[in-house]
Amino acid sequence: MLTAKQKNAFFAKAKLDAGTGCLEWQRCLDKDGYGKLVFKGKSYQAHRFSWIVTYGDIPEGQCVCHKCDNPRCINPDHLFLGTHSENIQDAVDKKRMVPCFQYRPKRTNTKLDVSQIAEIRKLYAEKQLSHRQLAKMFGVCRSNIHYILSKKYWEEI
């Protein structure tokens, strides 16, 4: 795919962090902090491009994941393949993400508290309010109401 000169030019656009071993992309970044580039008219995330030029094609259904959790890193030694589910589980295991289906009282991005969950279930049972009505009342989407009522979310309440 690339000549040795092109490959060297690609990796020259990154700076080595001696402390972590990360090769941090120094060019354009996307909104999530991942490097991005265009090669032969096609857009790539820099870490995915790094994988391709080092190891070859990315198998269908696989993500290029970071061992180092640094989205700017393009060091091939810091990358591994995994499914989307494995990538999410890696983030959960490393405490970078709280799975949305688990109740965490100290979770900062939770819109609803314990009393509101109980109230949603009570209103649904007593007044037969629809998922749409409950979602509007509590400022969440209908799917959240569904998961609350089916106890996929907040199952312990």
MODELLER restraints for C-alpha pairs under 7 A, 6 or more apart:
rsr = mdl.restraints
at = mdl.atoms
rsr.add(forms.Gaussian(group=physical.xy_distance, feature=features.Distance(at['CA:2:A'], at['CA:53:A']), mean=6.91, stdev=0.5))
rsr.add(forms.Gaussian(group=physical.xy_distance, feature=features.Distance(at['CA:13:A'], at['CA:25:A']), mean=6.17, stdev=0.5))
rsr.add(forms.Gaussian(group=physical.xy_distance, feature=features.Distance(at['CA:13:A'], at['CA:26:A']), mean=5.81, stdev=0.5))
rsr.add(forms.Gaussian(group=physical.xy_distance, feature=features.Distance(at['CA:13:A'], at['CA:27:A']), mean=6.77, stdev=0.5))
rsr.add(forms.Gaussian(group=physical.xy_distance, feature=features.Distance(at['CA:14:A'], at['CA:23:A']), mean=5.43, stdev=0.5))
rsr.add(forms.Gaussian(group=physical.xy_distance, feature=features.Distance(at['CA:14:A'], at['CA:24:A']), mean=4.97, stdev=0.5))
rsr.add(forms.Gaussian(group=physical.xy_distance, feature=features.Distance(at['CA:14:A'], at['CA:25:A']), mean=4.25, stdev=0.5))
rsr.add(forms.Gaussian(group=physical.xy_distance, feature=features.Distance(at['CA:14:A'], at['CA:26:A']), mean=5.23, stdev=0.5))
rsr.add(forms.Gaussian(group=physical.xy_distance, feature=features.Distance(at['CA:15:A'], at['CA:23:A']), mean=5.29, stdev=0.5))
rsr.add(forms.Gaussian(group=physical.xy_distance, feature=features.Distance(at['CA:15:A'], at['CA:24:A']), mean=5.14, stdev=0.5))
rsr.add(forms.Gaussian(group=physical.xy_distance, feature=features.Distance(at['CA:15:A'], at['CA:25:A']), mean=6.60, stdev=0.5))
rsr.add(forms.Gaussian(group=physical.xy_distance, feature=features.Distance(at['CA:15:A'], at['CA:26:A']), mean=6.73, stdev=0.5))
rsr.add(forms.Gaussian(group=physical.xy_distance, feature=features.Distance(at['CA:16:A'], at['CA:22:A']), mean=5.80, stdev=0.5))
rsr.add(forms.Gaussian(group=physical.xy_distance, feature=features.Distance(at['CA:16:A'], at['CA:23:A']), mean=4.49, stdev=0.5))
rsr.add(forms.Gaussian(group=physical.xy_distance, feature=features.Distance(at['CA:16:A'], at['CA:24:A']), mean=6.28, stdev=0.5))
rsr.add(forms.Gaussian(group=physical.xy_distance, feature=features.Distance(at['CA:17:A'], at['CA:23:A']), mean=6.34, stdev=0.5))
rsr.add(forms.Gaussian(group=physical.xy_distance, feature=features.Distance(at['CA:22:A'], at['CA:73:A']), mean=5.33, stdev=0.5))
rsr.add(forms.Gaussian(group=physical.xy_distance, feature=features.Distance(at['CA:22:A'], at['CA:75:A']), mean=5.86, stdev=0.5))
rsr.add(forms.Gaussian(group=physical.xy_distance, feature=features.Distance(at['CA:23:A'], at['CA:73:A']), mean=5.04, stdev=0.5))
rsr.add(forms.Gaussian(group=physical.xy_distance, feature=features.Distance(at['CA:23:A'], at['CA:74:A']), mean=5.43, stdev=0.5))
rsr.add(forms.Gaussian(group=physical.xy_distance, feature=features.Distance(at['CA:23:A'], at['CA:75:A']), mean=5.07, stdev=0.5))
rsr.add(forms.Gaussian(group=physical.xy_distance, feature=features.Distance(at['CA:24:A'], at['CA:72:A']), mean=4.93, stdev=0.5))
rsr.add(forms.Gaussian(group=physical.xy_distance, feature=features.Distance(at['CA:24:A'], at['CA:73:A']), mean=4.50, stdev=0.5))
rsr.add(forms.Gaussian(group=physical.xy_distance, feature=features.Distance(at['CA:24:A'], at['CA:74:A']), mean=6.34, stdev=0.5))
rsr.add(forms.Gaussian(group=physical.xy_distance, feature=features.Distance(at['CA:25:A'], at['CA:35:A']), mean=5.74, stdev=0.5))
rsr.add(forms.Gaussian(group=physical.xy_distance, feature=features.Distance(at['CA:25:A'], at['CA:72:A']), mean=5.19, stdev=0.5))
rsr.add(forms.Gaussian(group=physical.xy_distance, feature=features.Distance(at['CA:25:A'], at['CA:73:A']), mean=6.19, stdev=0.5))
rsr.add(forms.Gaussian(group=physical.xy_distance, feature=features.Distance(at['CA:25:A'], at['CA:74:A']), mean=6.62, stdev=0.5))
rsr.add(forms.Gaussian(group=physical.xy_distance, feature=features.Distance(at['CA:27:A'], at['CA:35:A']), mean=6.81, stdev=0.5))
rsr.add(forms.Gaussian(group=physical.xy_distance, feature=features.Distance(at['CA:28:A'], at['CA:35:A']), mean=5.85, stdev=0.5))
rsr.add(forms.Gaussian(group=physical.xy_distance, feature=features.Distance(at['CA:28:A'], at['CA:36:A']), mean=5.65, stdev=0.5))
rsr.add(forms.Gaussian(group=physical.xy_distance, feature=features.Distance(at['CA:28:A'], at['CA:37:A']), mean=6.97, stdev=0.5))
rsr.add(forms.Gaussian(group=physical.xy_distance, feature=features.Distance(at['CA:29:A'], at['CA:35:A']), mean=4.37, stdev=0.5))
rsr.add(forms.Gaussian(group=physical.xy_distance, feature=features.Distance(at['CA:29:A'], at['CA:36:A']), mean=5.52, stdev=0.5))
rsr.add(forms.Gaussian(group=physical.xy_distance, feature=features.Distance(at['CA:30:A'], at['CA:36:A']), mean=6.46, stdev=0.5))
rsr.add(forms.Gaussian(group=physical.xy_distance, feature=features.Distance(at['CA:33:A'], at['CA:71:A']), mean=5.78, stdev=0.5))
rsr.add(forms.Gaussian(group=physical.xy_distance, feature=features.Distance(at['CA:33:A'], at['CA:72:A']), mean=6.26, stdev=0.5))
rsr.add(forms.Gaussian(group=physical.xy_distance, feature=features.Distance(at['CA:34:A'], at['CA:45:A']), mean=6.56, stdev=0.5))
rsr.add(forms.Gaussian(group=physical.xy_distance, feature=features.Distance(at['CA:34:A'], at['CA:71:A']), mean=4.74, stdev=0.5))
rsr.add(forms.Gaussian(group=physical.xy_distance, feature=features.Distance(at['CA:34:A'], at['CA:72:A']), mean=5.10, stdev=0.5))
rsr.add(forms.Gaussian(group=physical.xy_distance, feature=features.Distance(at['CA:35:A'], at['CA:45:A']), mean=5.61, stdev=0.5))
rsr.add(forms.Gaussian(group=physical.xy_distance, feature=features.Distance(at['CA:35:A'], at['CA:46:A']), mean=4.76, stdev=0.5))
rsr.add(forms.Gaussian(group=physical.xy_distance, feature=features.Distance(at['CA:35:A'], at['CA:47:A']), mean=6.99, stdev=0.5))
rsr.add(forms.Gaussian(group=physical.xy_distance, feature=features.Distance(at['CA:35:A'], at['CA:72:A']), mean=5.53, stdev=0.5))
rsr.add(forms.Gaussian(group=physical.xy_distance, feature=features.Distance(at['CA:36:A'], at['CA:44:A']), mean=5.66, stdev=0.5))
rsr.add(forms.Gaussian(group=physical.xy_distance, feature=features.Distance(at['CA:36:A'], at['CA:45:A']), mean=4.38, stdev=0.5))
rsr.add(forms.Gaussian(group=physical.xy_distance, feature=features.Distance(at['CA:36:A'], at['CA:46:A']), mean=4.96, stdev=0.5))
rsr.add(forms.Gaussian(group=physical.xy_distance, feature=features.Distance(at['CA:37:A'], at['CA:43:A']), mean=5.77, stdev=0.5))
rsr.add(forms.Gaussian(group=physical.xy_distance, feature=features.Distance(at['CA:37:A'], at['CA:44:A']), mean=5.43, stdev=0.5))
rsr.add(forms.Gaussian(group=physical.xy_distance, feature=features.Distance(at['CA:37:A'], at['CA:45:A']), mean=6.42, stdev=0.5))
rsr.add(forms.Gaussian(group=physical.xy_distance, feature=features.Distance(at['CA:37:A'], at['CA:46:A']), mean=6.25, stdev=0.5))
rsr.add(forms.Gaussian(group=physical.xy_distance, feature=features.Distance(at['CA:38:A'], at['CA:44:A']), mean=6.05, stdev=0.5))
rsr.add(forms.Gaussian(group=physical.xy_distance, feature=features.Distance(at['CA:46:A'], at['CA:74:A']), mean=6.37, stdev=0.5))
rsr.add(forms.Gaussian(group=physical.xy_distance, feature=features.Distance(at['CA:47:A'], at['CA:73:A']), mean=6.62, stdev=0.5))
rsr.add(forms.Gaussian(group=physical.xy_distance, feature=features.Distance(at['CA:47:A'], at['CA:74:A']), mean=4.54, stdev=0.5))
rsr.add(forms.Gaussian(group=physical.xy_distance, feature=features.Distance(at['CA:48:A'], at['CA:64:A']), mean=5.98, stdev=0.5))
rsr.add(forms.Gaussian(group=physical.xy_distance, feature=features.Distance(at['CA:50:A'], at['CA:74:A']), mean=5.83, stdev=0.5))
rsr.add(forms.Gaussian(group=physical.xy_distance, feature=features.Distance(at['CA:50:A'], at['CA:76:A']), mean=6.32, stdev=0.5))
rsr.add(forms.Gaussian(group=physical.xy_distance, feature=features.Distance(at['CA:51:A'], at['CA:76:A']), mean=6.07, stdev=0.5))
rsr.add(forms.Gaussian(group=physical.xy_distance, feature=features.Distance(at['CA:52:A'], at['CA:58:A']), mean=6.65, stdev=0.5))
rsr.add(forms.Gaussian(group=physical.xy_distance, feature=features.Distance(at['CA:54:A'], at['CA:76:A']), mean=6.93, stdev=0.5))
rsr.add(forms.Gaussian(group=physical.xy_distance, feature=features.Distance(at['CA:61:A'], at['CA:83:A']), mean=6.21, stdev=0.5))
rsr.add(forms.Gaussian(group=physical.xy_distance, feature=features.Distance(at['CA:62:A'], at['CA:81:A']), mean=6.05, stdev=0.5))
rsr.add(forms.Gaussian(group=physical.xy_distance, feature=features.Distance(at['CA:62:A'], at['CA:82:A']), mean=5.32, stdev=0.5))
rsr.add(forms.Gaussian(group=physical.xy_distance, feature=features.Distance(at['CA:62:A'], at['CA:83:A']), mean=4.73, stdev=0.5))
rsr.add(forms.Gaussian(group=physical.xy_distance, feature=features.Distance(at['CA:62:A'], at['CA:84:A']), mean=6.90, stdev=0.5))
rsr.add(forms.Gaussian(group=physical.xy_distance, feature=features.Distance(at['CA:63:A'], at['CA:81:A']), mean=5.61, stdev=0.5))
rsr.add(forms.Gaussian(group=physical.xy_distance, feature=features.Distance(at['CA:63:A'], at['CA:82:A']), mean=5.33, stdev=0.5))
rsr.add(forms.Gaussian(group=physical.xy_distance, feature=features.Distance(at['CA:63:A'], at['CA:83:A']), mean=5.61, stdev=0.5))
rsr.add(forms.Gaussian(group=physical.xy_distance, feature=features.Distance(at['CA:63:A'], at['CA:84:A']), mean=6.13, stdev=0.5))
rsr.add(forms.Gaussian(group=physical.xy_distance, feature=features.Distance(at['CA:64:A'], at['CA:79:A']), mean=6.36, stdev=0.5))
rsr.add(forms.Gaussian(group=physical.xy_distance, feature=features.Distance(at['CA:64:A'], at['CA:80:A']), mean=5.73, stdev=0.5))
rsr.add(forms.Gaussian(group=physical.xy_distance, feature=features.Distance(at['CA:64:A'], at['CA:81:A']), mean=4.84, stdev=0.5))
rsr.add(forms.Gaussian(group=physical.xy_distance, feature=features.Distance(at['CA:64:A'], at['CA:82:A']), mean=6.61, stdev=0.5))
rsr.add(forms.Gaussian(group=physical.xy_distance, feature=features.Distance(at['CA:65:A'], at['CA:79:A']), mean=5.51, stdev=0.5))
rsr.add(forms.Gaussian(group=physical.xy_distance, feature=features.Distance(at['CA:65:A'], at['CA:80:A']), mean=5.22, stdev=0.5))
rsr.add(forms.Gaussian(group=physical.xy_distance, feature=features.Distance(at['CA:65:A'], at['CA:81:A']), mean=5.87, stdev=0.5))
rsr.add(forms.Gaussian(group=physical.xy_distance, feature=features.Distance(at['CA:65:A'], at['CA:82:A']), mean=6.63, stdev=0.5))
rsr.add(forms.Gaussian(group=physical.xy_distance, feature=features.Distance(at['CA:65:A'], at['CA:87:A']), mean=6.39, stdev=0.5))
rsr.add(forms.Gaussian(group=physical.xy_distance, feature=features.Distance(at['CA:66:A'], at['CA:78:A']), mean=5.77, stdev=0.5))
rsr.add(forms.Gaussian(group=physical.xy_distance, feature=features.Distance(at['CA:66:A'], at['CA:79:A']), mean=4.75, stdev=0.5))
rsr.add(forms.Gaussian(group=physical.xy_distance, feature=features.Distance(at['CA:66:A'], at['CA:80:A']), mean=6.44, stdev=0.5))
rsr.add(forms.Gaussian(group=physical.xy_distance, feature=features.Distance(at['CA:67:A'], at['CA:78:A']), mean=5.18, stdev=0.5))
rsr.add(forms.Gaussian(group=physical.xy_distance, feature=features.Distance(at['CA:67:A'], at['CA:79:A']), mean=5.91, stdev=0.5))
rsr.add(forms.Gaussian(group=physical.xy_distance, feature=features.Distance(at['CA:68:A'], at['CA:78:A']), mean=6.05, stdev=0.5))
rsr.add(forms.Gaussian(group=physical.xy_distance, feature=features.Distance(at['CA:91:A'], at['CA:97:A']), mean=5.50, stdev=0.5))
rsr.add(forms.Gaussian(group=physical.xy_distance, feature=features.Distance(at['CA:92:A'], at['CA:98:A']), mean=5.89, stdev=0.5))
rsr.add(forms.Gaussian(group=physical.xy_distance, feature=features.Distance(at['CA:92:A'], at['CA:99:A']), mean=6.78, stdev=0.5))
rsr.add(forms.Gaussian(group=physical.xy_distance, feature=features.Distance(at['CA:101:A'], at['CA:152:A']), mean=6.29, stdev=0.5))
rsr.add(forms.Gaussian(group=physical.xy_distance, feature=features.Distance(at['CA:101:A'], at['CA:153:A']), mean=4.94, stdev=0.5))
rsr.add(forms.Gaussian(group=physical.xy_distance, feature=features.Distance(at['CA:102:A'], at['CA:153:A']), mean=6.17, stdev=0.5))
rsr.add(forms.Gaussian(group=physical.xy_distance, feature=features.Distance(at['CA:102:A'], at['CA:154:A']), mean=6.74, stdev=0.5))
rsr.add(forms.Gaussian(group=physical.xy_distance, feature=features.Distance(at['CA:103:A'], at['CA:153:A']), mean=6.62, stdev=0.5))
rsr.add(forms.Gaussian(group=physical.xy_distance, feature=features.Distance(at['CA:103:A'], at['CA:154:A']), mean=5.19, stdev=0.5))
rsr.add(forms.Gaussian(group=physical.xy_distance, feature=features.Distance(at['CA:120:A'], at['CA:134:A']), mean=6.85, stdev=0.5))
rsr.add(forms.Gaussian(group=physical.xy_distance, feature=features.Distance(at['CA:121:A'], at['CA:149:A']), mean=6.22, stdev=0.5))
rsr.add(forms.Gaussian(group=physical.xy_distance, feature=features.Distance(at['CA:123:A'], at['CA:129:A']), mean=6.47, stdev=0.5))
rsr.add(forms.Gaussian(group=physical.xy_distance, feature=features.Distance(at['CA:131:A'], at['CA:142:A']), mean=5.61, stdev=0.5))
rsr.add(forms.Gaussian(group=physical.xy_distance, feature=features.Distance(at['CA:131:A'], at['CA:145:A']), mean=5.94, stdev=0.5))
rsr.add(forms.Gaussian(group=physical.xy_distance, feature=features.Distance(at['CA:131:A'], at['CA:146:A']), mean=6.72, stdev=0.5))
rsr.add(forms.Gaussian(group=physical.xy_distance, feature=features.Distance(at['CA:132:A'], at['CA:142:A']), mean=5.66, stdev=0.5))
rsr.add(forms.Gaussian(group=physical.xy_distance, feature=features.Distance(at['CA:135:A'], at['CA:141:A']), mean=5.39, stdev=0.5))
rsr.add(forms.Gaussian(group=physical.xy_distance, feature=features.Distance(at['CA:135:A'], at['CA:142:A']), mean=5.27, stdev=0.5))
rsr.add(forms.Gaussian(group=physical.xy_distance, feature=features.Distance(at['CA:135:A'], at['CA:145:A']), mean=6.21, stdev=0.5))
rsr.add(forms.Gaussian(group=physical.xy_distance, feature=features.Distance(at['CA:147:A'], at['CA:153:A']), mean=5.36, stdev=0.5))
rsr.add(forms.Gaussian(group=physical.xy_distance, feature=features.Distance(at['CA:148:A'], at['CA:154:A']), mean=6.22, stdev=0.5))
